[in-house]
Amino acid sequence: MRPSAVRLLNILVPVKRTVDYAVKIRVNPQQTGVDLNVKHSMNPFDEIAVEEAVRQREQLKDKITSIKVVTIGPPKAADTLRTALAMGADSAIHIEVPESAPAPEPLGVAKALRAVIEREKAKGGVDVVIMGKQAIDDDAGQTGQMLAGLMDWAQATFASKLVLDADKKEASVTREIDGGLQELKARLPLVVTTDLRLNEPRYASLPNIMKAKKKPIEKLSPSDLGVDLTPRLETIKVTEPPQRKGGTKVESVDALVAKLKEAGFTAVKS
């Protein structure tokens, strides 16, 4: 009997450059958005996605042939790709947009990722997309689901455990839901979005940072992919929330009730 051919997997990991999670967010003087002249880094949920892709290859070894990362952003977003390459990804795609361009909306991002996946078919295709469940700048949490819908692929969101079976082309995913945990089995190709408890991302070592400088980054434009990233929504104005007023002390329950009435609260009968 001839041995059956080994089935190999290719993983795509979308990442996003966002304001660093430790930075205190402030509205810019023009009130058109938040101040972006601050430290940026990879979206934390995307770090988890990159880490998971690398761990899957460490477990499955030569059954995963490629881990490719992709981002949409200005020239500075290349630093985010280099971080992912230093963590263990093999190559990257940078869909470059001008520094002044507004951030694309989830649907635009999903359409761009669909175009990337279609483009990758000539290079072996994409079997699994692992991505963060949301970006910490807009907290939309929509791109993964939209991509799965556009591709007509299976999806498993909010994953806290992922087991890939390269031979069967299947995945077992434990996902976090309000009532606890839910286990799913899905056929590949598959879109997985990562939750916080999936793993703890590694720090890139200095040797890997140096190696990452030699890994390839392919630059594309939205027009190369045939997508329009122009937002459909326009932000009119962004303002800071009102400052909280300090509390006051009262001497008795009667004084508390009087204060509440002054503030406009009314009693509710049980």
C-alpha distance (Angstrom), angle and dihedral (degrees) to the residues before:
residue distance angle dihedral
M1 . . .
R2 3.79 . .
P3 3.81 113.3 .
S4 3.79 114.3 -110.3
A5 3.78 116.1 -107.2
V6 3.80 115.7 -96.0
R7 3.78 110.8 -111.0
L8 3.78 114.1 -134.1
L9 3.78 130.2 -160.5
N10 3.79 132.7 -143.3
I11 3.82 119.4 -157.8
L12 3.79 127.1 -156.5
V13 3.81 119.2 -161.6
P14 3.83 118.9 -169.5
V15 3.82 112.9 -154.5
K16 3.79 133.1 -174.5
R17 3.80 134.2 -151.3
T18 3.80 108.3 -131.8
V19 3.78 138.6 165.7
D20 3.79 106.1 -76.7
Y21 3.80 112.7 -92.8
A22 3.82 91.8 -124.2
V23 3.81 94.5 56.6
K24 3.79 118.2 101.3
I25 3.79 106.7 -122.7
R26 3.81 117.4 -126.0
V27 3.80 132.1 178.4
N28 3.80 114.3 -112.7
P29 3.84 119.6 -114.7
Q30 3.82 91.7 -106.0
Q31 3.83 90.2 56.1
T32 3.81 89.7 -133.5
G33 3.80 94.5 120.1
V34 3.79 141.8 -45.5
D35 3.79 123.8 -39.6
L36 3.82 106.5 -91.3
N37 3.81 96.2 -177.0
V38 3.81 89.8 98.8
K39 3.79 139.0 88.8
H40 3.82 115.1 -56.3
S41 3.79 130.3 -165.0
M42 3.78 141.1 161.5
N43 3.80 115.2 -59.3
P44 3.86 104.5 -97.6
F45 3.81 94.3 -128.2
D46 3.81 89.0 52.6
E47 3.81 90.1 52.5
I48 3.79 86.7 57.5
A49 3.82 89.6 50.4
V50 3.82 92.5 52.1
E51 3.80 90.6 46.7
E52 3.80 91.3 50.8
A53 3.81 92.7 50.6
V54 3.80 90.3 51.8
R55 3.81 91.9 47.1
Q56 3.79 91.1 50.5
R57 3.80 89.6 55.6
E58 3.78 91.2 47.4
Q59 3.81 88.4 54.7
L60 3.80 98.5 40.2
K61 3.83 94.3 33.9
D62 3.82 111.7 -173.8
K63 3.82 93.8 9.5
I64 3.81 89.4 81.6
T65 3.78 108.8 64.4
S66 3.78 101.7 177.9
I67 3.79 142.4 21.2
K68 3.79 110.1 -170.3
V69 3.81 125.0 -179.3
V70 3.79 125.1 -156.6
T71 3.77 133.4 -169.7
I72 3.79 138.7 178.2
G73 3.77 114.2 -144.3
P74 3.80 150.3 93.7
P75 3.82 122.8 -57.6
K76 3.83 90.5 -82.5
A77 3.83 89.1 64.3
A78 3.81 87.4 76.6
D79 3.83 86.7 80.0
T80 3.80 89.0 61.9
L81 3.79 90.3 52.7
R82 3.81 90.8 49.6
T83 3.80 89.2 53.7
A84 3.82 90.3 53.4
L85 3.81 90.7 47.2
A86 3.80 89.9 50.9
M87 3.80 89.3 52.5
G88 3.80 89.9 57.8
A89 3.80 111.4 -79.5
D90 3.82 115.3 137.3
S91 3.79 104.1 -142.6
A92 3.78 141.8 -7.7
I93 3.79 144.9 -143.3
H94 3.79 120.5 -146.6
I95 3.80 114.8 -161.5
E96 3.77 95.0 -162.5
V97 3.80 123.3 -151.4
P98 3.82 129.1 174.8
E99 3.80 119.0 -84.0
S100 3.79 89.7 -116.8
A101 3.81 95.3 49.7
P102 3.82 115.4 114.6
A103 3.79 116.6 -111.5
P104 3.82 110.9 -89.7
E105 3.78 118.2 -113.1
P106 3.83 122.2 -116.8
L107 3.81 94.1 -98.8
G108 3.79 91.7 51.8
V109 3.81 90.6 49.0
A110 3.82 91.1 48.5
K111 3.81 91.1 51.3
A112 3.81 90.7 49.4
L113 3.82 90.6 50.4
R114 3.80 90.0 49.1
A115 3.80 88.9 53.9
V116 3.82 90.5 49.6
I117 3.81 91.1 50.9
E118 3.81 91.4 49.1
R119 3.80 88.6 49.7
E120 3.81 92.0 50.5
K121 3.83 92.4 58.4
A122 3.78 89.2 87.3
K123 3.82 89.9 55.6
G124 3.80 98.3 50.1
G125 3.78 100.1 -69.1
V126 3.80 132.1 -111.4
D127 3.81 120.0 -78.2
V128 3.81 101.4 175.4
V129 3.79 132.8 23.1
I130 3.81 112.2 -160.2
M131 3.79 114.0 -172.0
G132 3.78 141.3 154.7
K133 3.79 116.1 -85.1
Q134 3.81 90.1 -126.8
A135 3.78 143.5 -9.7
I136 3.79 116.6 -112.3
D137 3.80 93.5 -134.0
D138 3.81 99.5 62.2
D139 3.84 100.9 8.9
A140 3.82 88.2 -148.9
G141 3.81 96.5 143.2
Q142 3.82 92.4 -167.0
T143 3.80 110.0 105.2
G144 3.81 98.3 83.1
Q145 3.78 93.6 50.1
M146 3.81 92.4 45.5
L147 3.81 91.5 49.8
A148 3.81 91.6 51.2
G149 3.79 89.5 49.9
L150 3.81 93.9 48.8
M151 3.81 91.4 48.0
D152 3.82 94.9 39.7
W153 3.81 88.1 -128.6
A154 3.77 131.1 144.7
Q155 3.80 115.6 -96.8
A156 3.79 136.4 -157.9
T157 3.80 114.7 -172.3
F158 3.83 131.7 -165.7
A159 3.80 92.3 20.6
S160 3.81 119.0 -169.4
K161 3.84 94.3 173.0
L162 3.80 132.5 24.9
V163 3.80 127.9 -171.6
L164 3.81 117.5 -179.1
D165 3.80 123.4 -161.4
A166 3.80 106.7 -161.0
D167 3.82 94.6 -174.8
K168 3.79 95.7 52.4
K169 3.81 93.2 34.2
E170 3.80 88.9 -129.1
A171 3.78 137.6 126.1
S172 3.78 133.1 -153.2
V173 3.79 112.8 -153.0
T174 3.79 130.5 -174.3
R175 3.78 109.3 -157.0
E176 3.79 132.3 -170.8
I177 3.79 117.1 -118.3
D178 3.81 133.2 169.9
G179 3.79 92.1 -96.1
G180 3.81 96.6 47.9
L181 3.80 127.9 -86.3
Q182 3.79 131.3 -11.7
E183 3.81 124.7 -163.0
L184 3.79 119.7 -147.5
K185 3.79 134.1 -176.7
A186 3.76 117.4 -155.9
R187 3.76 139.0 176.5
L188 3.78 118.3 -122.5
P189 2.99 137.7 -78.2
L190 3.78 91.2 68.5
V191 3.81 141.9 166.7
V192 3.83 114.0 -142.1
T193 3.81 123.9 -173.6
T194 3.78 117.2 -159.5
D195 3.79 130.1 -128.4
L196 3.80 127.4 -157.8
R197 3.79 97.0 -98.2
L198 3.81 96.1 54.5
N199 3.83 93.0 92.3
E200 3.79 147.0 -41.1
P201 3.83 110.8 -100.6
R202 3.79 116.9 -124.4
Y203 3.77 126.3 -123.9
A204 3.78 113.8 -112.3
S205 3.80 111.0 -113.5
L206 3.79 121.3 -131.2
P207 3.85 93.4 -110.7
N208 3.80 90.1 51.6
I209 3.81 91.2 47.8
M210 3.81 88.6 54.7
K211 3.82 91.6 47.0
A212 3.80 90.4 49.9
K213 3.80 90.0 63.6
K214 3.81 88.8 67.1
K215 3.80 96.9 46.6
P216 3.81 115.2 103.7
I217 3.80 123.5 -100.7
E218 3.79 114.6 -170.6
K219 3.80 114.5 -152.0
L220 3.79 119.8 -145.8
S221 3.78 135.8 166.9
P222 3.81 126.3 -138.1
S223 3.81 88.2 -109.1
D224 3.83 89.8 56.6
L225 3.80 86.8 60.9
G226 3.79 94.9 40.5
V227 3.80 94.2 -119.4
D228 3.80 132.7 130.3
L229 3.81 113.3 -142.4
T230 3.81 95.4 -175.8
P231 3.85 107.2 134.0
R232 3.78 117.6 -116.1
L233 3.79 92.0 -150.4
E234 3.80 126.6 64.3
T235 3.79 122.4 -150.9
I236 3.80 107.3 -137.2
K237 3.79 99.9 -174.4
V238 3.79 140.4 -12.8
T239 3.81 120.8 -156.8
E240 3.78 135.9 178.2
P241 3.81 116.4 -104.2
P242 3.83 113.0 -101.9
Q243 3.77 116.1 -87.2
R244 3.78 113.5 -98.9
K245 3.77 114.1 -114.1
G246 3.75 119.2 -126.9
G247 3.80 119.1 -104.7
T248 3.77 126.3 -115.1
K249 3.78 131.6 -139.8
V250 3.79 122.1 -121.9
E251 3.79 128.8 -160.1
S252 3.81 99.8 -140.6
V253 3.81 146.7 6.8
D254 3.81 90.0 -99.1
A255 3.78 90.5 55.6
L256 3.83 89.5 48.7
V257 3.81 91.7 52.2
A258 3.80 90.5 48.6
K259 3.81 90.9 51.1
L260 3.80 91.5 49.6
K261 3.80 91.2 50.7
E262 3.80 89.8 51.1
A263 3.80 88.5 53.3
G264 3.79 91.1 53.4
F265 3.80 100.4 -101.4
T266 3.78 117.5 142.0
A267 3.78 128.8 -157.2
V268 3.79 118.0 -102.4
K269 3.80 118.2 -150.4
S270 3.81 115.0 -135.7
